[in-house]
Amino acid sequence: MADMTVEDWGELASMVDGPKRNGPIVLQFGSQACVLCPEASQRLHKLMTTHHFEWHYMDATLSQLAEELEVTKLPAIAVIHSADRYTVYQQLRDDDVDKAIASECQPRFVLDADF
């Protein structure tokens, strides 16, 4: 996970539509006050081993992007395939993060050592 340094949607759109990526950008919005945000982070960390996506974090209280994407309920993620194809998931609970990633991101091909 990397902290996102883009300031607004225009910068993010040019980043997303730039060089070919191996999966969408998953932008996680959280805050220090959000008690459910650490669980969302743990789930995203685990899902990075099973699905193709690039994960970034933004503090929703400081982010202009959170305002532009109308993020009002944390934890939240935006799954961004391109500037005109994205989905924002908010107020994520339990396995909502898993479901969002499974529906938006391609699974990784993982060979198990036990075969």
PDB file as gemmi writes it, atoms N, CA and C in Angstrom:
CRYST1    1.000    1.000    1.000  90.00  90.00  90.00 P 1                      
ATOM      1  N   MET A   1       0.853  -1.170   0.000  1.00  0.00           N  
ATOM      2  CA  MET A   1       0.000   0.000   0.000  1.00  0.00           C  
ATOM      3  C   MET A   1       0.895   1.228   0.000  1.00  0.00           C  
ATOM      4  N   ALA A   2       0.479   2.230  -0.759  1.00  0.00           N  
ATOM      5  CA  ALA A   2       1.203   3.496  -0.797  1.00  0.00           C  
ATOM      6  C   ALA A   2       0.225   4.629  -0.539  1.00  0.00           C  
ATOM      7  N   ASP A   3       0.713   5.665   0.133  1.00  0.00           N  
ATOM      8  CA  ASP A   3      -0.125   6.846   0.301  1.00  0.00           C  
ATOM      9  C   ASP A   3      -0.208   7.554  -1.040  1.00  0.00           C  
ATOM     10  N   MET A   4      -1.413   7.957  -1.416  1.00  0.00           N  
ATOM     11  CA  MET A   4      -1.644   8.620  -2.689  1.00  0.00           C  
ATOM     12  C   MET A   4      -1.282  10.093  -2.550  1.00  0.00           C  
ATOM     13  N   THR A   5      -0.582  10.637  -3.523  1.00  0.00           N  
ATOM     14  CA  THR A   5      -0.156  12.027  -3.457  1.00  0.00           C  
ATOM     15  C   THR A   5      -0.878  12.916  -4.462  1.00  0.00           C  
ATOM     16  N   VAL A   6      -1.778  12.376  -5.257  1.00  0.00           N  
ATOM     17  CA  VAL A   6      -2.510  13.217  -6.205  1.00  0.00           C  
ATOM     18  C   VAL A   6      -3.482  14.107  -5.453  1.00  0.00           C  
ATOM     19  N   GLU A   7      -3.764  15.258  -6.021  1.00  0.00           N  
ATOM     20  CA  GLU A   7      -4.589  16.250  -5.345  1.00  0.00           C  
ATOM     21  C   GLU A   7      -6.057  16.199  -5.742  1.00  0.00           C  
ATOM     22  N   ASP A   8      -6.348  15.850  -6.995  1.00  0.00           N  
ATOM     23  CA  ASP A   8      -7.737  15.929  -7.439  1.00  0.00           C  
ATOM     24  C   ASP A   8      -8.020  14.869  -8.503  1.00  0.00           C  
ATOM     25  N   TRP A   9      -9.269  14.852  -8.951  1.00  0.00           N  
ATOM     26  CA  TRP A   9      -9.711  13.843  -9.911  1.00  0.00           C  
ATOM     27  C   TRP A   9      -8.943  13.940 -11.223  1.00  0.00           C  
ATOM     28  N   GLY A  10      -8.624  15.139 -11.672  1.00  0.00           N  
ATOM     29  CA  GLY A  10      -7.891  15.312 -12.926  1.00  0.00           C  
ATOM     30  C   GLY A  10      -6.545  14.611 -12.895  1.00  0.00           C  
ATOM     31  N   GLU A  11      -5.810  14.779 -11.807  1.00  0.00           N  
ATOM     32  CA  GLU A  11      -4.512  14.109 -11.663  1.00  0.00           C  
ATOM     33  C   GLU A  11      -4.673  12.597 -11.606  1.00  0.00           C  
ATOM     34  N   LEU A  12      -5.673  12.137 -10.862  1.00  0.00           N  
ATOM     35  CA  LEU A  12      -5.900  10.696 -10.746  1.00  0.00           C  
ATOM     36  C   LEU A  12      -6.297  10.109 -12.090  1.00  0.00           C  
ATOM     37  N   ALA A  13      -7.170  10.802 -12.828  1.00  0.00           N  
ATOM     38  CA  ALA A  13      -7.618  10.313 -14.133  1.00  0.00           C  
ATOM     39  C   ALA A  13      -6.440  10.158 -15.088  1.00  0.00           C  
ATOM     40  N   SER A  14      -5.514  11.113 -15.094  1.00  0.00           N  
ATOM     41  CA  SER A  14      -4.359  10.999 -15.987  1.00  0.00           C  
ATOM     42  C   SER A  14      -3.449   9.850 -15.553  1.00  0.00           C  
ATOM     43  N   MET A  15      -3.383   9.595 -14.260  1.00  0.00           N  
ATOM     44  CA  MET A  15      -2.589   8.481 -13.747  1.00  0.00           C  
ATOM     45  C   MET A  15      -3.217   7.141 -14.135  1.00  0.00           C  
ATOM     46  N   VAL A  16      -4.528   7.042 -13.995  1.00  0.00           N  
ATOM     47  CA  VAL A  16      -5.240   5.798 -14.298  1.00  0.00           C  
ATOM     48  C   VAL A  16      -5.197   5.497 -15.787  1.00  0.00           C  
ATOM     49  N   ASP A  17      -5.363   6.530 -16.607  1.00  0.00           N  
ATOM     50  CA  ASP A  17      -5.397   6.325 -18.051  1.00  0.00           C  
ATOM     51  C   ASP A  17      -4.006   6.346 -18.676  1.00  0.00           C  
ATOM     52  N   GLY A  18      -2.970   6.384 -17.841  1.00  0.00           N  
ATOM     53  CA  GLY A  18      -1.588   6.391 -18.311  1.00  0.00           C  
ATOM     54  C   GLY A  18      -1.133   5.004 -18.734  1.00  0.00           C  
ATOM     55  N   PRO A  19       0.113   4.651 -18.403  1.00  0.00           N  
ATOM     56  CA  PRO A  19       0.657   3.346 -18.802  1.00  0.00           C  
ATOM     57  C   PRO A  19      -0.205   2.180 -18.309  1.00  0.00           C  
ATOM     58  N   LYS A  20      -0.173   1.111 -19.080  1.00  0.00           N  
ATOM     59  CA  LYS A  20      -0.983  -0.078 -18.771  1.00  0.00           C  
ATOM     60  C   LYS A  20      -0.687  -0.591 -17.367  1.00  0.00           C  
ATOM     61  N   ARG A  21      -1.755  -0.884 -16.637  1.00  0.00           N  
ATOM     62  CA  ARG A  21      -1.643  -1.402 -15.272  1.00  0.00           C  
ATOM     63  C   ARG A  21      -2.125  -2.844 -15.245  1.00  0.00           C  
ATOM     64  N   ASN A  22      -1.719  -3.550 -14.224  1.00  0.00           N  
ATOM     65  CA  ASN A  22      -2.168  -4.920 -14.030  1.00  0.00           C  
ATOM     66  C   ASN A  22      -3.319  -4.898 -13.026  1.00  0.00           C  
ATOM     67  N   GLY A  23      -4.473  -4.421 -13.468  1.00  0.00           N  
ATOM     68  CA  GLY A  23      -5.640  -4.309 -12.603  1.00  0.00           C  
ATOM     69  C   GLY A  23      -5.947  -2.860 -12.278  1.00  0.00           C  
ATOM     70  N   PRO A  24      -7.075  -2.632 -11.638  1.00  0.00           N  
ATOM     71  CA  PRO A  24      -7.496  -1.269 -11.317  1.00  0.00           C  
ATOM     72  C   PRO A  24      -6.719  -0.685 -10.137  1.00  0.00           C  
ATOM     73  N   ILE A  25      -6.878   0.610  -9.943  1.00  0.00           N  
ATOM     74  CA  ILE A  25      -6.383   1.260  -8.732  1.00  0.00           C  
ATOM     75  C   ILE A  25      -7.485   1.158  -7.692  1.00  0.00           C  
ATOM     76  N   VAL A  26      -7.138   0.676  -6.515  1.00  0.00           N  
ATOM     77  CA  VAL A  26      -8.075   0.654  -5.388  1.00  0.00           C  
ATOM     78  C   VAL A  26      -7.604   1.729  -4.423  1.00  0.00           C  
ATOM     79  N   LEU A  27      -8.421   2.750  -4.294  1.00  0.00           N  
ATOM     80  CA  LEU A  27      -8.108   3.889  -3.449  1.00  0.00           C  
ATOM     81  C   LEU A  27      -8.916   3.773  -2.171  1.00  0.00           C  
ATOM     82  N   GLN A  28      -8.225   3.528  -1.060  1.00  0.00           N  
ATOM     83  CA  GLN A  28      -8.891   3.374   0.234  1.00  0.00           C  
ATOM     84  C   GLN A  28      -8.954   4.724   0.929  1.00  0.00           C  
ATOM     85  N   PHE A  29     -10.141   5.068   1.424  1.00  0.00           N  
ATOM     86  CA  PHE A  29     -10.322   6.281   2.212  1.00  0.00           C  
ATOM     87  C   PHE A  29     -10.555   5.881   3.659  1.00  0.00           C  
ATOM     88  N   GLY A  30      -9.824   6.499   4.563  1.00  0.00           N  
ATOM     89  CA  GLY A  30      -9.973   6.227   5.982  1.00  0.00           C  
ATOM     90  C   GLY A  30      -9.619   7.467   6.777  1.00  0.00           C  
ATOM     91  N   SER A  31      -9.544   7.305   8.080  1.00  0.00           N  
ATOM     92  CA  SER A  31      -9.104   8.385   8.961  1.00  0.00           C  
ATOM     93  C   SER A  31      -8.617   7.767  10.265  1.00  0.00           C  
ATOM     94  N   GLN A  32      -7.890   8.554  11.042  1.00  0.00           N  
ATOM     95  CA  GLN A  32      -7.407   8.051  12.325  1.00  0.00           C  
ATOM     96  C   GLN A  32      -8.559   7.768  13.274  1.00  0.00           C  
ATOM     97  N   ALA A  33      -9.646   8.505  13.154  1.00  0.00           N  
ATOM     98  CA  ALA A  33     -10.788   8.335  14.058  1.00  0.00           C  
ATOM     99  C   ALA A  33     -11.666   7.140  13.687  1.00  0.00           C  
ATOM    100  N   CYS A  34     -11.488   6.593  12.505  1.00  0.00           N  
ATOM    101  CA  CYS A  34     -12.330   5.491  12.017  1.00  0.00           C  
ATOM    102  C   CYS A  34     -11.878   4.174  12.656  1.00  0.00           C  
ATOM    103  N   VAL A  35     -12.717   3.613  13.522  1.00  0.00           N  
ATOM    104  CA  VAL A  35     -12.345   2.376  14.218  1.00  0.00           C  
ATOM    105  C   VAL A  35     -12.455   1.142  13.323  1.00  0.00           C  
ATOM    106  N   LEU A  36     -13.215   1.228  12.237  1.00  0.00           N  
ATOM    107  CA  LEU A  36     -13.374   0.085  11.339  1.00  0.00           C  
ATOM    108  C   LEU A  36     -12.369   0.095  10.183  1.00  0.00           C  
ATOM    109  N   CYS A  37     -11.648   1.185  10.017  1.00  0.00           N  
ATOM    110  CA  CYS A  37     -10.711   1.294   8.897  1.00  0.00           C  
ATOM    111  C   CYS A  37      -9.539   0.309   8.966  1.00  0.00           C  
ATOM    112  N   PRO A  38      -8.973   0.020  10.139  1.00  0.00           N  
ATOM    113  CA  PRO A  38      -7.877  -0.960  10.172  1.00  0.00           C  
ATOM    114  C   PRO A  38      -8.285  -2.341   9.641  1.00  0.00           C  
ATOM    115  N   GLU A  39      -9.511  -2.769   9.913  1.00  0.00           N  
ATOM    116  CA  GLU A  39      -9.955  -4.067   9.384  1.00  0.00           C  
ATOM    117  C   GLU A  39     -10.016  -4.031   7.862  1.00  0.00           C  
ATOM    118  N   ALA A  40     -10.494  -2.933   7.299  1.00  0.00           N  
ATOM    119  CA  ALA A  40     -10.533  -2.801   5.839  1.00  0.00           C  
ATOM    120  C   ALA A  40      -9.118  -2.874   5.270  1.00  0.00           C  
ATOM    121  N   SER A  41      -8.164  -2.239   5.938  1.00  0.00           N  
ATOM    122  CA  SER A  41      -6.763  -2.288   5.495  1.00  0.00           C  
ATOM    123  C   SER A  41      -6.221  -3.711   5.545  1.00  0.00           C  
ATOM    124  N   GLN A  42      -6.524  -4.437   6.608  1.00  0.00           N  
ATOM    125  CA  GLN A  42      -6.064  -5.824   6.725  1.00  0.00           C  
ATOM    126  C   GLN A  42      -6.644  -6.682   5.607  1.00  0.00           C  
ATOM    127  N   ARG A  43      -7.915  -6.478   5.315  1.00  0.00           N  
ATOM    128  CA  ARG A  43      -8.547  -7.255   4.241  1.00  0.00           C  
ATOM    129  C   ARG A  43      -7.913  -6.927   2.889  1.00  0.00           C  
ATOM    130  N   LEU A  44      -7.673  -5.641   2.614  1.00  0.00           N  
ATOM    131  CA  LEU A  44      -7.051  -5.255   1.349  1.00  0.00           C  
ATOM    132  C   LEU A  44      -5.643  -5.831   1.242  1.00  0.00           C  
ATOM    133  N   HIS A  45      -4.904  -5.816   2.334  1.00  0.00           N  
ATOM    134  CA  HIS A  45      -3.554  -6.390   2.336  1.00  0.00           C  
ATOM    135  C   HIS A  45      -3.605  -7.869   1.941  1.00  0.00           C  
ATOM    136  N   LYS A  46      -4.531  -8.604   2.517  1.00  0.00           N  
ATOM    137  CA  LYS A  46      -4.677 -10.029   2.197  1.00  0.00           C  
ATOM    138  C   LYS A  46      -5.135 -10.225   0.749  1.00  0.00           C  
ATOM    139  N   LEU A  47      -6.077  -9.394   0.302  1.00  0.00           N  
ATOM    140  CA  LEU A  47      -6.616  -9.531  -1.052  1.00  0.00           C  
ATOM    141  C   LEU A  47      -5.584  -9.217  -2.135  1.00  0.00           C  
ATOM    142  N   MET A  48      -4.569  -8.441  -1.804  1.00  0.00           N  
ATOM    143  CA  MET A  48      -3.510  -8.154  -2.787  1.00  0.00           C  
ATOM    144  C   MET A  48      -2.790  -9.427  -3.206  1.00  0.00           C  
ATOM    145  N   THR A  49      -2.814 -10.459  -2.364  1.00  0.00           N  
ATOM    146  CA  THR A  49      -2.147 -11.717  -2.707  1.00  0.00           C  
ATOM    147  C   THR A  49      -3.012 -12.596  -3.599  1.00  0.00           C  
ATOM    148  N   THR A  50      -4.301 -12.283  -3.695  1.00  0.00           N  
ATOM    149  CA  THR A  50      -5.208 -13.141  -4.461  1.00  0.00           C  
ATOM    150  C   THR A  50      -5.839 -12.454  -5.671  1.00  0.00           C  
ATOM    151  N   HIS A  51      -5.729 -11.120  -5.760  1.00  0.00           N  
ATOM    152  CA  HIS A  51      -6.354 -10.374  -6.858  1.00  0.00           C  
ATOM    153  C   HIS A  51      -5.402  -9.304  -7.390  1.00  0.00           C  
ATOM    154  N   HIS A  52      -5.584  -8.945  -8.667  1.00  0.00           N  
ATOM    155  CA  HIS A  52      -4.767  -7.911  -9.301  1.00  0.00           C  
ATOM    156  C   HIS A  52      -5.366  -6.535  -9.050  1.00  0.00           C  
ATOM    157  N   PHE A  53      -4.654  -5.690  -8.304  1.00  0.00           N  
ATOM    158  CA  PHE A  53      -5.006  -4.281  -8.156  1.00  0.00           C  
ATOM    159  C   PHE A  53      -3.843  -3.539  -7.523  1.00  0.00           C  
ATOM    160  N   GLU A  54      -3.859  -2.230  -7.699  1.00  0.00           N  
ATOM    161  CA  GLU A  54      -2.854  -1.356  -7.098  1.00  0.00           C  
ATOM    162  C   GLU A  54      -3.547  -0.595  -5.973  1.00  0.00           C  
ATOM    163  N   TRP A  55      -3.056  -0.717  -4.759  1.00  0.00           N  
ATOM    164  CA  TRP A  55      -3.736  -0.191  -3.570  1.00  0.00           C  
ATOM    165  C   TRP A  55      -3.061   1.082  -3.079  1.00  0.00           C  
ATOM    166  N   HIS A  56      -3.868   2.108  -2.865  1.00  0.00           N  
ATOM    167  CA  HIS A  56      -3.390   3.376  -2.308  1.00  0.00           C  
ATOM    168  C   HIS A  56      -4.319   3.800  -1.179  1.00  0.00           C  
ATOM    169  N   TYR A  57      -3.786   4.578  -0.252  1.00  0.00           N  
ATOM    170  CA  TYR A  57      -4.559   5.051   0.900  1.00  0.00           C  
ATOM    171  C   TYR A  57      -4.596   6.576   0.903  1.00  0.00           C  
ATOM    172  N   MET A  58      -5.748   7.138   1.281  1.00  0.00           N  
ATOM    173  CA  MET A  58      -5.884   8.583   1.472  1.00  0.00           C  
ATOM    174  C   MET A  58      -6.656   8.841   2.748  1.00  0.00           C  
ATOM    175  N   ASP A  59      -6.225   9.840   3.495  1.00  0.00           N  
ATOM    176  CA  ASP A  59      -6.968  10.284   4.672  1.00  0.00           C  
ATOM    177  C   ASP A  59      -8.168  11.080   4.171  1.00  0.00           C  
ATOM    178  N   ALA A  60      -9.355  10.585   4.431  1.00  0.00           N  
ATOM    179  CA  ALA A  60     -10.575  11.212   3.916  1.00  0.00           C  
ATOM    180  C   ALA A  60     -10.789  12.609   4.474  1.00  0.00           C  
ATOM    181  N   THR A  61     -10.241  12.872   5.653  1.00  0.00           N  
ATOM    182  CA  THR A  61     -10.448  14.194   6.260  1.00  0.00           C  
ATOM    183  C   THR A  61      -9.593  15.269   5.595  1.00  0.00           C  
ATOM    184  N   LEU A  62      -8.567  14.855   4.852  1.00  0.00           N  
ATOM    185  CA  LEU A  62      -7.660  15.800   4.202  1.00  0.00           C  
ATOM    186  C   LEU A  62      -7.749  15.769   2.681  1.00  0.00           C  
ATOM    187  N   SER A  63      -8.557  14.889   2.137  1.00  0.00           N  
ATOM    188  CA  SER A  63      -8.543  14.601   0.711  1.00  0.00           C  
ATOM    189  C   SER A  63      -9.613  15.365  -0.069  1.00  0.00           C  
ATOM    190  N   GLN A  64      -9.156  16.100  -1.072  1.00  0.00           N  
ATOM    191  CA  GLN A  64     -10.096  16.728  -1.994  1.00  0.00           C  
ATOM    192  C   GLN A  64     -10.786  15.658  -2.841  1.00  0.00           C  
ATOM    193  N   LEU A  65     -10.068  14.580  -3.139  1.00  0.00           N  
ATOM    194  CA  LEU A  65     -10.663  13.474  -3.907  1.00  0.00           C  
ATOM    195  C   LEU A  65     -11.850  12.861  -3.177  1.00  0.00           C  
ATOM    196  N   ALA A  66     -11.739  12.720  -1.864  1.00  0.00           N  
ATOM    197  CA  ALA A  66     -12.860  12.172  -1.089  1.00  0.00           C  
ATOM    198  C   ALA A  66     -14.091  13.051  -1.264  1.00  0.00           C  
ATOM    199  N   GLU A  67     -13.879  14.345  -1.284  1.00  0.00           N  
ATOM    200  CA  GLU A  67     -14.996  15.273  -1.490  1.00  0.00           C  
ATOM    201  C   GLU A  67     -15.538  15.165  -2.911  1.00  0.00           C  
ATOM    202  N   GLU A  68     -14.649  15.111  -3.899  1.00  0.00           N  
ATOM    203  CA  GLU A  68     -15.076  15.015  -5.297  1.00  0.00           C  
ATOM    204  C   GLU A  68     -15.838  13.722  -5.566  1.00  0.00           C  
ATOM    205  N   LEU A  69     -15.438  12.637  -4.905  1.00  0.00           N  
ATOM    206  CA  LEU A  69     -16.114  11.346  -5.088  1.00  0.00           C  
ATOM    207  C   LEU A  69     -17.277  11.162  -4.116  1.00  0.00           C  
ATOM    208  N   GLU A  70     -17.558  12.195  -3.333  1.00  0.00           N  
ATOM    209  CA  GLU A  70     -18.674  12.205  -2.383  1.00  0.00           C  
ATOM    210  C   GLU A  70     -18.585  11.081  -1.354  1.00  0.00           C  
ATOM    211  N   VAL A  71     -17.375  10.859  -0.847  1.00  0.00           N  
ATOM    212  CA  VAL A  71     -17.165   9.873   0.215  1.00  0.00           C  
ATOM    213  C   VAL A  71     -17.613  10.499   1.526  1.00  0.00           C  
ATOM    214  N   THR A  72     -18.621   9.887   2.151  1.00  0.00           N  
ATOM    215  CA  THR A  72     -19.163  10.423   3.403  1.00  0.00           C  
ATOM    216  C   THR A  72     -19.181   9.403   4.530  1.00  0.00           C  
ATOM    217  N   LYS A  73     -19.022   8.107   4.202  1.00  0.00           N  
ATOM    218  CA  LYS A  73     -19.110   7.061   5.224  1.00  0.00           C  
ATOM    219  C   LYS A  73     -17.910   6.133   5.113  1.00  0.00           C  
ATOM    220  N   LEU A  74     -17.150   6.062   6.188  1.00  0.00           N  
ATOM    221  CA  LEU A  74     -15.936   5.244   6.216  1.00  0.00           C  
ATOM    222  C   LEU A  74     -16.194   3.911   6.899  1.00  0.00           C  
ATOM    223  N   PRO A  75     -15.356   2.927   6.603  1.00  0.00           N  
ATOM    224  CA  PRO A  75     -14.325   2.915   5.581  1.00  0.00           C  
ATOM    225  C   PRO A  75     -14.933   2.890   4.182  1.00  0.00           C  
ATOM    226  N   ALA A  76     -14.147   3.386   3.227  1.00  0.00           N  
ATOM    227  CA  ALA A  76     -14.614   3.451   1.843  1.00  0.00           C  
ATOM    228  C   ALA A  76     -13.458   3.109   0.913  1.00  0.00           C  
ATOM    229  N   ILE A  77     -13.805   2.574  -0.250  1.00  0.00           N  
ATOM    230  CA  ILE A  77     -12.820   2.360  -1.309  1.00  0.00           C  
ATOM    231  C   ILE A  77     -13.426   2.818  -2.628  1.00  0.00           C  
ATOM    232  N   ALA A  78     -12.558   3.292  -3.499  1.00  0.00           N  
ATOM    233  CA  ALA A  78     -12.938   3.576  -4.882  1.00  0.00           C  
ATOM    234  C   ALA A  78     -12.127   2.619  -5.744  1.00  0.00           C  
ATOM    235  N   VAL A  79     -12.812   1.837  -6.574  1.00  0.00           N  
ATOM    236  CA  VAL A  79     -12.138   0.925  -7.498  1.00  0.00           C  
ATOM    237  C   VAL A  79     -12.181   1.610  -8.857  1.00  0.00           C  
ATOM    238  N   ILE A  80     -11.004   1.996  -9.354  1.00  0.00           N  
ATOM    239  CA  ILE A  80     -10.918   2.854 -10.527  1.00  0.00           C  
ATOM    240  C   ILE A  80     -10.239   2.104 -11.667  1.00  0.00           C  
ATOM    241  N   HIS A  81     -11.037   1.783 -12.685  1.00  0.00           N  
ATOM    242  CA  HIS A  81     -10.514   1.105 -13.873  1.00  0.00           C  
ATOM    243  C   HIS A  81     -10.031   2.127 -14.900  1.00  0.00           C  
ATOM    244  N   SER A  82     -10.769   3.228 -15.030  1.00  0.00           N  
ATOM    245  CA  SER A  82     -10.418   4.323 -15.938  1.00  0.00           C  
ATOM    246  C   SER A  82     -11.153   5.567 -15.455  1.00  0.00           C  
ATOM    247  N   ALA A  83     -10.886   6.693 -16.101  1.00  0.00           N  
ATOM    248  CA  ALA A  83     -11.499   7.950 -15.664  1.00  0.00           C  
ATOM    249  C   ALA A  83     -13.018   7.911 -15.747  1.00  0.00           C  
ATOM    250  N   ASP A  84     -13.544   7.103 -16.649  1.00  0.00           N  
ATOM    251  CA  ASP A  84     -15.002   7.045 -16.789  1.00  0.00           C  
ATOM    252  C   ASP A  84     -15.596   5.714 -16.322  1.00  0.00           C  
ATOM    253  N   ARG A  85     -14.782   4.905 -15.664  1.00  0.00           N  
ATOM    254  CA  ARG A  85     -15.280   3.618 -15.151  1.00  0.00           C  
ATOM    255  C   ARG A  85     -14.720   3.369 -13.753  1.00  0.00           C  
ATOM    256  N   TYR A  86     -15.515   3.707 -12.760  1.00  0.00           N  
ATOM    257  CA  TYR A  86     -15.102   3.523 -11.369  1.00  0.00           C  
ATOM    258  C   TYR A  86     -16.341   3.337 -10.501  1.00  0.00           C  
ATOM    259  N   THR A  87     -16.139   2.737  -9.338  1.00  0.00           N  
ATOM    260  CA  THR A  87     -17.216   2.536  -8.370  1.00  0.00           C  
ATOM    261  C   THR A  87     -16.685   2.887  -6.992  1.00  0.00           C  
ATOM    262  N   VAL A  88     -17.508   3.610  -6.230  1.00  0.00           N  
ATOM    263  CA  VAL A  88     -17.159   3.964  -4.857  1.00  0.00           C  
ATOM    264  C   VAL A  88     -18.017   3.120  -3.925  1.00  0.00           C  
ATOM    265  N   TYR A  89     -17.376   2.424  -3.012  1.00  0.00           N  
ATOM    266  CA  TYR A  89     -18.051   1.603  -2.003  1.00  0.00           C  
ATOM    267  C   TYR A  89     -17.831   2.271  -0.646  1.00  0.00           C  
ATOM    268  N   GLN A  90     -18.909   2.500   0.097  1.00  0.00           N  
ATOM    269  CA  GLN A  90     -18.806   3.205   1.372  1.00  0.00           C  
ATOM    270  C   GLN A  90     -19.417   2.398   2.511  1.00  0.00           C  
ATOM    271  N   GLN A  91     -19.055   2.780   3.706  1.00  0.00           N  
ATOM    272  CA  GLN A  91     -19.558   2.163   4.937  1.00  0.00           C  
ATOM    273  C   GLN A  91     -19.379   0.643   4.872  1.00  0.00           C  
ATOM    274  N   LEU A  92     -18.159   0.228   4.570  1.00  0.00           N  
ATOM    275  CA  LEU A  92     -17.847  -1.189   4.389  1.00  0.00           C  
ATOM    276  C   LEU A  92     -17.790  -1.902   5.734  1.00  0.00           C  
ATOM    277  N   ARG A  93     -18.481  -3.016   5.813  1.00  0.00           N  
ATOM    278  CA  ARG A  93     -18.538  -3.808   7.041  1.00  0.00           C  
ATOM    279  C   ARG A  93     -18.252  -5.274   6.716  1.00  0.00           C  
ATOM    280  N   ASP A  94     -17.738  -5.986   7.691  1.00  0.00           N  
ATOM    281  CA  ASP A  94     -17.497  -7.428   7.583  1.00  0.00           C  
ATOM    282  C   ASP A  94     -16.762  -7.752   6.284  1.00  0.00           C  
ATOM    283  N   ASP A  95     -17.363  -8.576   5.406  1.00  0.00           N  
ATOM    284  CA  ASP A  95     -16.674  -8.988   4.187  1.00  0.00           C  
ATOM    285  C   ASP A  95     -17.042  -8.134   2.972  1.00  0.00           C  
ATOM    286  N   ASP A  96     -17.560  -6.924   3.182  1.00  0.00           N  
ATOM    287  CA  ASP A  96     -17.899  -6.038   2.060  1.00  0.00           C  
ATOM    288  C   ASP A  96     -16.678  -5.725   1.193  1.00  0.00           C  
ATOM    289  N   VAL A  97     -15.517  -5.554   1.816  1.00  0.00           N  
ATOM    290  CA  VAL A  97     -14.294  -5.276   1.057  1.00  0.00           C  
ATOM    291  C   VAL A  97     -13.980  -6.459   0.146  1.00  0.00           C  
ATOM    292  N   ASP A  98     -14.065  -7.664   0.684  1.00  0.00           N  
ATOM    293  CA  ASP A  98     -13.794  -8.878  -0.098  1.00  0.00           C  
ATOM    294  C   ASP A  98     -14.737  -8.967  -1.298  1.00  0.00           C  
ATOM    295  N   LYS A  99     -16.012  -8.707  -1.063  1.00  0.00           N  
ATOM    296  CA  LYS A  99     -17.006  -8.788  -2.141  1.00  0.00           C  
ATOM    297  C   LYS A  99     -16.735  -7.755  -3.223  1.00  0.00           C  
ATOM    298  N   ALA A 100     -16.388  -6.542  -2.823  1.00  0.00           N  
ATOM    299  CA  ALA A 100     -16.110  -5.482  -3.796  1.00  0.00           C  
ATOM    300  C   ALA A 100     -14.911  -5.844  -4.663  1.00  0.00           C  
ATOM    301  N   ILE A 101     -13.835  -6.312  -4.038  1.00  0.00           N  
ATOM    302  CA  ILE A 101     -12.631  -6.671  -4.789  1.00  0.00           C  
ATOM    303  C   ILE A 101     -12.903  -7.874  -5.694  1.00  0.00           C  
ATOM    304  N   ALA A 102     -13.617  -8.860  -5.193  1.00  0.00           N  
ATOM    305  CA  ALA A 102     -13.929 -10.044  -6.005  1.00  0.00           C  
ATOM    306  C   ALA A 102     -14.754  -9.678  -7.237  1.00  0.00           C  
ATOM    307  N   SER A 103     -15.643  -8.702  -7.103  1.00  0.00           N  
ATOM    308  CA  SER A 103     -16.493  -8.332  -8.238  1.00  0.00           C  
ATOM    309  C   SER A 103     -15.789  -7.395  -9.218  1.00  0.00           C  
ATOM    310  N   GLU A 104     -14.741  -6.701  -8.783  1.00  0.00           N  
ATOM    311  CA  GLU A 104     -14.097  -5.682  -9.615  1.00  0.00           C  
ATOM    312  C   GLU A 104     -12.724  -6.076 -10.156  1.00  0.00           C  
ATOM    313  N   CYS A 105     -12.038  -7.010  -9.491  1.00  0.00           N  
ATOM    314  CA  CYS A 105     -10.637  -7.301  -9.811  1.00  0.00           C  
ATOM    315  C   CYS A 105     -10.456  -8.754 -10.236  1.00  0.00           C  
ATOM    316  N   GLN A 106      -9.555  -8.962 -11.178  1.00  0.00           N  
ATOM    317  CA  GLN A 106      -9.256 -10.311 -11.651  1.00  0.00           C  
ATOM    318  C   GLN A 106      -8.454 -11.066 -10.589  1.00  0.00           C  
ATOM    319  N   PRO A 107      -8.782 -12.351 -10.392  1.00  0.00           N  
ATOM    320  CA  PRO A 107      -7.989 -13.146  -9.449  1.00  0.00           C  
ATOM    321  C   PRO A 107      -6.585 -13.404 -10.001  1.00  0.00           C  
ATOM    322  N   ARG A 108      -5.635 -13.529  -9.091  1.00  0.00           N  
ATOM    323  CA  ARG A 108      -4.271 -13.904  -9.465  1.00  0.00           C  
ATOM    324  C   ARG A 108      -4.220 -15.414  -9.651  1.00  0.00           C  
ATOM    325  N   PHE A 109      -3.374 -15.850 -10.550  1.00  0.00           N  
ATOM    326  CA  PHE A 109      -3.136 -17.278 -10.717  1.00  0.00           C  
ATOM    327  C   PHE A 109      -2.071 -17.667  -9.704  1.00  0.00           C  
ATOM    328  N   VAL A 110      -2.464 -18.444  -8.712  1.00  0.00           N  
ATOM    329  CA  VAL A 110      -1.551 -18.826  -7.633  1.00  0.00           C  
ATOM    330  C   VAL A 110      -1.384 -20.336  -7.638  1.00  0.00           C  
ATOM    331  N   LEU A 111      -0.141 -20.766  -7.738  1.00  0.00           N  
ATOM    332  CA  LEU A 111       0.147 -22.198  -7.650  1.00  0.00           C  
ATOM    333  C   LEU A 111       0.413 -22.544  -6.201  1.00  0.00           C  
ATOM    334  N   ASP A 112      -0.280 -23.529  -5.718  1.00  0.00           N  
ATOM    335  CA  ASP A 112      -0.083 -23.997  -4.350  1.00  0.00           C  
ATOM    336  C   ASP A 112       1.099 -24.958  -4.325  1.00  0.00           C  
ATOM    337  N   ALA A 113       1.853 -24.938  -3.270  1.00  0.00           N  
ATOM    338  CA  ALA A 113       2.988 -25.851  -3.136  1.00  0.00           C  
ATOM    339  C   ALA A 113       2.531 -27.298  -2.990  1.00  0.00           C  
ATOM    340  N   ASP A 114       1.295 -27.499  -2.551  1.00  0.00           N  
ATOM    341  CA  ASP A 114       0.765 -28.847  -2.342  1.00  0.00           C  
ATOM    342  C   ASP A 114      -0.088 -29.279  -3.526  1.00  0.00           C  
ATOM    343  N   PHE A 115       0.540 -29.841  -4.552  1.00  0.00           N  
ATOM    344  CA  PHE A 115      -0.241 -30.369  -5.677  1.00  0.00           C  
ATOM    345  C   PHE A 115       0.262 -31.695  -6.134  1.00  0.00           C  
TER     346      PHE A 115                                                      
END                                                                             
